């Protein structure tokens, strides 16, 4: 029980109340200042930034698949190896394709010589027509002379009949020669040896045989790193079989999955700051928003969600946003496919569109490693036609 001496004096009561009010006012002021600071931060900074940790590195996975059937005799690269565009990755046993190529070369050479014979036949038939024309002229003149003599009674009518038969035979021979000339001319009309249909067909067969032989060697279409090698020596492969992949790590990007509520102010071209879990916060990548997905992730799932049931629950959807990375930063700190990242988009710049407004003006990715094969096939064809054509005459090349 408190004694009278422990009770506060009348002077101490107002001081305690005053102190309590002062602390409450100070606390209220701090809360007001904190609220104002929070509102100011959100208005000036927070509302203009959206971030997500549901973001991963993605890139092109270039599958190496054969175009012809073959047995693997050589493997030129393994997982993790750097390969350059055009470098040999696999070789097949070329025996069958080389035999087919040699047969096609022989067929083209034979066809060229046969077509040359057609041109020679036309020249011979032209000379034959000229001969028949001279014989017809001679027979016509003989008949005219004998007709005059027969009218005067100098020769018998039988001799005139024989002369008429010779004229008819000469005319028939000329008509036959002209018909043969027309038939032979139709086979070579408006062509040279290289553009003759028979030669073009044989050249097409040779071109296909050459490509089949060239395709027994599989080359890297792009520069990158080998991954997912599954092919083994001696394995018999069919066209389209996956053997390995080449990944160009200088062409990677970020696929960031933002909530649908975060996309209202997001535009193409806005600056992005990326942090990779691989390097931590010490390394910051800069990038830009390249595109916003045309649908949510669930819409393109193998089994899209069906919300026609009575116990439906709304779930916030996520939309993939592709982020283009600074290539110079990738050189210094390379990333791998599938790595986790944190992406933060600066929304201040609202000048860009939400969706692309123009179609691509050129191919996004190209390779020229296969162009050489067709060019070499054409050179081989031209050389074979030249070697089997006459030194003069109608041997012009296209």
C-alpha positions in Angstrom: 0.0 0.0 0.0 1.4 3.4 -1.1 2.1 5.8 1.7 1.1 9.4 1.5 4.8 10.2 0.9 4.8 8.1 -2.4 1.9 10.0 -4.1 2.8 12.6 -6.8 2.6 16.1 -5.7 0.2 18.5 -7.5 3.2 20.2 -9.2 4.5 16.9 -10.7 1.2 15.9 -12.4 1.2 18.7 -15.0 4.9 18.1 -15.8 4.3 14.4 -16.6 1.2 15.2 -18.7 3.2 17.8 -20.6 6.0 15.3 -21.3 3.6 12.6 -22.5 2.0 15.1 -24.9 5.3 16.2 -26.2 6.3 12.6 -26.9 3.0 11.9 -28.6 3.3 15.0 -30.7 6.9 14.1 -31.7 5.8 10.5 -32.6 2.9 11.9 -34.6 5.2 14.3 -36.4 7.6 11.4 -37.2 4.8 9.3 -38.6 3.6 12.3 -40.7 7.1 12.9 -42.0 7.6 9.2 -42.8 4.2 9.0 -44.6 5.1 12.1 -46.6 8.5 10.7 -47.4 7.0 7.4 -48.5 4.4 9.2 -50.6 7.0 11.4 -52.2 9.3 8.4 -52.9 6.4 6.5 -54.5 5.3 9.5 -56.5 8.8 10.4 -57.7 10.6 7.1 -57.8 8.6 4.0 -56.8 5.7 4.2 -59.2 8.2 4.7 -62.1 10.0 1.4 -61.5 8.8 -2.2 -61.8 11.0 -5.1 -60.9 10.8 -8.9 -60.8 13.0 -11.8 -59.9 11.1 -14.2 -62.2 13.5 -13.5 -65.0 15.9 -15.9 -66.7 18.6 -15.8 -69.4 17.5 -17.2 -72.7 19.2 -17.5 -76.1 19.3 -19.3 -79.4 19.9 -23.1 -79.2 21.0 -24.0 -82.7 20.3 -27.8 -83.1 22.8 -29.6 -85.4 20.8 -32.2 -87.4 21.8 -34.1 -90.5 20.1 -33.8 -93.9 21.2 -37.2 -95.2 21.4 -40.7 -93.7 24.9 -41.7 -92.6 27.2 -43.4 -90.2 29.3 -41.2 -87.9 33.0 -41.5 -88.4 34.3 -38.4 -86.8 33.2 -36.0 -84.0 34.9 -32.6 -84.1 33.7 -31.0 -80.9 32.4 -31.8 -77.5 30.3 -30.1 -74.8 31.7 -26.7 -73.8 34.0 -26.3 -76.8 34.0 -23.1 -78.7 33.3 -23.6 -82.4 33.3 -21.0 -85.3 30.8 -20.8 -88.1 31.8 -23.3 -90.8 33.9 -25.5 -88.5 33.4 -29.2 -89.0 31.4 -30.9 -86.2 30.6 -34.3 -87.6 31.6 -36.5 -90.5 29.7 -39.4 -92.0 31.1 -42.3 -94.0 31.2 -40.7 -97.6 31.5 -44.0 -99.6 27.9 -44.2 -100.9 27.6 -40.5 -101.6 30.9 -40.4 -103.5 29.8 -43.3 -105.7 26.6 -41.5 -106.5 28.5 -38.3 -107.2 30.8 -40.1 -109.7 27.8 -41.7 -111.4 26.2 -38.3 -111.8 29.3 -36.8 -113.2 29.5 -39.5 -115.8 25.9 -39.0 -116.7 26.3 -35.3 -117.2 29.4 -35.9 -119.4 27.6 -38.4 -121.5 24.5 -36.2 -121.8 26.7 -33.3 -123.0 28.2 -35.4 -125.7 24.8 -36.7 -126.8 23.5 -33.2 -127.1 26.6 -32.2 -129.1 25.6 -35.1 -131.4 22.1 -33.4 -131.8 23.8 -30.2 -133.0 26.0 -32.2 -135.4 22.9 -34.0 -136.8 21.2 -30.7 -137.5 24.3 -29.5 -139.4 24.4 -32.8 -141.4 20.7 -32.6 -142.2 21.1 -29.0 -143.4 23.7 -30.2 -145.8 21.5 -33.1 -146.9 18.6 -30.7 -147.6 20.9 -28.6 -149.8 21.9 -31.8 -151.7 18.2 -32.8 -152.1 17.5 -29.3 -153.4 20.2 -29.6 -156.0 19.0 -33.1 -157.1 15.4 -31.7 -157.4 16.6 -28.8 -159.5 18.5 -31.2 -161.8 15.5 -33.5 -162.1 13.2 -30.6 -162.8 15.5 -29.4 -165.6 15.8 -32.9 -167.1 12.1 -33.3 -167.1 11.6 -29.9 -168.8 14.1 -30.8 -171.5 12.6 -34.2 -172.2 9.1 -32.7 -172.3 10.1 -30.4 -175.1 11.7 -33.3 -176.9 8.7 -35.5 -176.3 6.4 -32.9 -177.8 8.5 -32.8 -180.9 8.6 -36.6 -181.1 12.4 -36.7 -180.6 12.1 -39.1 -177.6 9.6 -41.8 -176.6 6.9 -41.1 -174.1 8.3 -43.8 -171.9 11.5 -41.8 -171.4 9.4 -38.8 -170.4 7.6 -40.9 -167.9 10.9 -42.0 -166.3 12.0 -38.4 -166.1 8.7 -37.5 -164.4 9.3 -40.3 -161.8 12.8 -39.0 -161.1 11.3 -35.6 -160.5 8.7 -37.0 -158.1 11.3 -39.0 -156.2 13.6 -36.0 -155.9 10.7 -33.9 -154.5 9.9 -36.6 -152.0 13.5 -37.0 -150.9 13.7 -33.2 -150.3 10.4 -33.2 -148.3 11.7 -36.1 -146.2 15.1 -34.4 -145.6 13.3 -31.2 -144.6 11.0 -33.1 -142.2 14.0 -34.7 -140.5 15.7 -31.4 -140.3 12.7 -29.8 -138.6 12.4 -32.7 -136.1 16.1 -32.5 -135.2 16.0 -28.7 -135.0 13.0 -28.9 -132.5 15.3 -30.8 -130.1 17.9 -27.9 -130.0 15.8 -24.9 -130.9 16.8 -21.7 -129.1 19.3 -23.5 -126.8 23.1 -24.0 -126.4 24.7 -27.1 -124.9 24.6 -25.8 -121.3 20.9 -24.7 -121.5 19.6 -27.8 -123.3 16.9 -29.6 -121.2 18.7 -32.9 -121.1 21.9 -31.2 -119.9 20.0 -29.2 -117.3 18.3 -32.4 -116.0 21.7 -34.2 -115.7 23.2 -31.1 -114.1 20.3 -31.0 -111.6 21.0 -34.7 -110.7 24.7 -33.9 -110.3 24.0 -30.8 -108.1 21.8 -33.0 -105.8 24.5 -35.7 -105.7 27.1 -33.1 -104.9 25.0 -31.6 -102.1 24.3 -35.1 -100.7 28.1 -35.8 -100.6 28.8 -32.4 -99.1 26.2 -32.9 -96.4 28.0 -35.9 -95.1 30.1 -33.2 -93.3 28.1 -31.3 -90.7 29.4 -27.8 -90.0 28.6 -25.2 -87.3 26.1 -22.7 -88.8 27.0 -20.1 -86.1 29.9 -19.3 -83.8 29.2 -20.5 -80.2 29.6 -23.1 -77.6 28.7 -26.8 -78.0 26.1 -28.3 -75.7 23.8 -31.3 -75.5 26.1 -33.6 -77.5 24.4 -37.0 -77.7 25.9 -38.4 -80.9 28.4 -41.3 -80.7 31.0 -42.8 -83.2 29.5 -45.5 -85.4 26.0 -44.3 -84.8 23.7 -44.6 -87.8 21.7 -41.3 -88.1 18.6 -40.4 -90.0 17.8 -36.9 -91.3 16.5 -34.7 -88.5 18.2 -36.6 -85.6 19.4 -34.2 -82.9 23.2 -34.7 -82.4 24.3 -31.6 -80.5 23.6 -27.9 -80.2 25.6 -24.7 -80.7 24.7 -21.8 -78.4 26.0 -18.3 -79.4 26.4 -16.8 -75.9 26.9 -13.3 -77.4 23.3 -13.3 -78.6 21.5 -14.0 -75.3 18.6 -12.0 -73.8 16.5 -11.9 -70.7 12.9 -13.2 -70.5 11.4 -11.4 -67.5 7.9 -12.5 -66.4 6.1 -9.5 -65.0 2.7 -9.5 -63.4 -0.1 -8.2 -65.5 -0.6 -5.3 -63.0 3.0 -4.2 -63.7 2.6 -3.7 -67.5 0.4 -0.6 -67.6 3.2 1.9 -68.1 5.8 -0.5 -69.6 6.9 0.4 -73.1 9.4 -0.8 -75.7 12.7 0.9 -75.5 12.6 1.7 -71.8 15.9 1.3 -69.9 16.4 -1.8 -67.8 18.9 -2.7 -65.0 19.7 -6.4 -64.6 21.4 -8.2 -61.8 22.5 -11.9 -62.3 22.6 -14.3 -59.4 25.8 -15.6 -60.9 27.7 -12.4 -60.2 25.5 -10.8 -57.5 24.9 -7.1 -57.0 28.5 -6.2 -57.8 27.8 -6.5 -61.6 25.0 -4.5 -63.1 23.9 -5.1 -66.7 22.1 -2.4 -68.7 19.5 -3.2 -71.3 16.3 -2.1 -73.0 12.8 -3.5 -73.3 12.8 -5.3 -76.7 9.3 -6.6 -76.8 6.3 -7.4 -74.6 4.7 -10.8 -75.0 1.6 -11.3 -77.1 0.0 -13.5 -74.3 0.5 -14.7 -70.8 2.6 -17.8 -70.0 -0.5 -19.9 -69.1 -2.1 -19.0 -72.4 0.7 -20.8 -74.3 1.0 -23.7 -71.9 0.6 -27.2 -73.2 -2.6 -27.5 -71.2 -4.1 -24.0 -70.9 -6.1 -23.3 -67.8 -9.9 -23.7 -68.0 -11.8 -21.4 -65.6 -15.3 -22.5 -66.4 -15.9 -24.2 -63.0 -18.0 -22.8 -60.2 -15.0 -22.6 -57.7 -13.0 -20.3 -59.9 -10.3 -18.3 -58.1 -8.6 -15.3 -59.8 -4.8 -15.7 -60.2 -2.6 -12.8 -61.3 -1.1 -13.8 -64.6 2.4 -13.1 -65.8 3.5 -11.8 -69.3 7.0 -12.5 -70.7 9.0 -9.3 -71.5 12.1 -9.7 -73.6 15.1 -7.5 -72.5 18.0 -6.8 -74.9 21.4 -6.8 -73.1 24.4 -4.6 -73.7 26.8 -6.8 -75.8 29.9 -5.1 -74.4 28.9 -6.0 -70.9 28.3 -9.6 -72.0 31.9 -9.8 -73.3 33.2 -8.8 -69.8 30.7 -10.9 -67.8 29.3 -13.7 -70.0 26.0 -15.3 -69.1 24.6 -18.8 -69.7 21.2 -20.0 -70.8 18.8 -20.5 -67.9 20.6 -18.3 -65.2 18.4 -16.4 -62.8 18.3 -12.6 -62.8 16.6 -9.7 -61.2 15.2 -7.1 -63.6 14.1 -3.5 -62.9 12.5 -1.4 -65.6 12.6 2.4 -65.5 9.2 3.6 -66.6 9.9 7.3 -67.0 10.2 7.2 -70.8 6.6 6.8 -72.1 7.4 7.6 -75.8 7.7 4.0 -77.0 4.9 1.8 -78.1 3.4 -1.1 -76.0 3.5 -3.4 -79.0 5.7 -3.4 -82.1 4.4 -1.1 -84.9 6.4 -2.3 -87.9 7.4 -5.8 -89.2 11.1 -6.7 -89.3 12.9 -5.2 -92.3 15.5 -7.9 -92.5 16.2 -11.4 -91.1 17.0 -11.4 -87.4 19.6 -14.2 -87.9 21.4 -15.5 -91.0 24.2 -17.8 -91.9 26.2 -18.2 -95.1 28.1 -21.4 -94.3 26.0 -23.4 -96.7 26.2 -21.1 -99.7 29.7 -22.4 -100.6 28.3 -25.9 -101.2 26.0 -24.8 -104.0 28.6 -22.5 -105.5 31.1 -25.4 -105.7 28.5 -27.7 -107.3 27.8 -25.1 -110.0 31.5 -24.7 -110.7 31.9 -28.5 -111.1 28.9 -28.6 -113.5 30.3 -25.7 -115.6 33.7 -27.4 -115.8 32.2 -30.8 -116.9 30.1 -29.1 -119.6 33.2 -27.2 -120.8 35.4 -30.3 -120.8 32.9 -32.3 -122.8 31.9 -29.7 -125.3 33.4 -29.1 -128.7 36.2 -26.5 -128.9 34.1 -24.5 -131.3 30.5 -24.2 -132.2 27.5 -23.9 -129.9 29.1 -24.4 -126.5 28.4 -21.0 -124.9 27.9 -21.2 -121.2 25.0 -19.6 -119.5 
